[in-house]
Amino acid sequence: METDDSFRERITRRRVPIVALVAYVIALGAWTAVVGRWLPMPGGATDAPMQPSEPGVPEAMALSNGPSGIALYLFMWGVMMIAMMYPSSVPLFRLYAETLAGTTTAGKAARVGAFLGTYALVWTLTGVVPLALNALVPIAGLANDHGGFLMGGSLLLLSVYQLSPYKYRCLRYCRSPLGFLMTHHRPGVRGAVRMSGEFAVFCIGCCWALFAFMVIVGSMNIIWMALIAVALSLERTVTWGEQLARVIGLLAGITGCTVVALSVI
C-alpha cells in the first residue's frame, strides 16, 4: 500500500512541462516536414501523372524502388505517425516523466528518450502493413478501376471496428494514462522501453482502422491526415471521446453503404 501511495504521489505532486514542450516541438517539426513536402519520396522526384497524395501511390513507388524505396517510405511513415500521435500522447509522456522524481537528470533523459523513441519506433514499423497489402493487392489500380467499392468498403470496415468492443478496450487505456502507468509501470530504461511498447500496441488497437482508411484515401493526403489526427486526438483526450468514436463509426457506416450502393447503380 505504501508503495502505491508513494507512486501516486510522485505522479501527481508536480508537473514537468519540459517533456510536453519537447513532444509538441517534435510533433510540430514533423507536421512542418509533411506539409512542406520536405520528406524524401520513396521513388525520388517523379514527373509521373500520379501524385504522392493519391491512393496507393507512395506504397507503389516504395515497392518499385526496392530496399531503398521501402526504407524511405518507412521513414516518411514514421514522421507522419509522430505528427499525428505525439500530441494526443503528451499526457502519458508528462505523467511518466513525473514518476522519475529523484532520478538524476541524465537518468531521466535516458528513460524519457527511450519512452518517446520506442513509441515512435513501434508506430514506424506499422508502415510495413500498407506496404505488404500493396504488394498483394495494388491499391492504386483498384482505386482507378473500382474506386467506389474500395472507398465504400474501407468506410464499412472503419464503421465495424469503431463500433466494436475491441476498439473501446484499447481506447480506455489510451484515455487513462494514469491508470496505464499504475498497472504497467516498470523501472529503468528497459522498463521505459517495455511500457512504451505496450502503450503503443494499445494505441494501434485503438486507431488502426482510421489509419487503414487513411491509406485507402491516400497516405500522403494532408487534408485527410489532419482530419484523422484531430478525430483520434479528440477520441483520446476529451470527456466525450467515446461518444465521438461511436458517431464516427455510425457516419462511416452510413456513408460506406451509400457509396457502395451508388457504385452498384
Secondary structure, DSSP 8 states (H G I E B T S, - for coil): -HHHHHHHHHHHS---HHHHHHHHHHHHHHHHHHHTT-S--TT-S---SS-TTSTTHHHHHHHHTHHHHHHHHHHHHHHHHHHHHHHHHHHHHHHHHHTTTTS-HHHHHHHHHHHHHHHHHHHHHTTHHHHHHHHHS-HHHHHHHHHHHHHHHHHHHHHHHHTSHHHHHHHHHHH-HHHHHHHH---HHHHHHHHHHHHHHHHHHHHHHHHHHHHHHHTT-HHHHHHHHHHHHHHHHSTTHHHHHHHHHHHHHHHHHHHHHHHH-
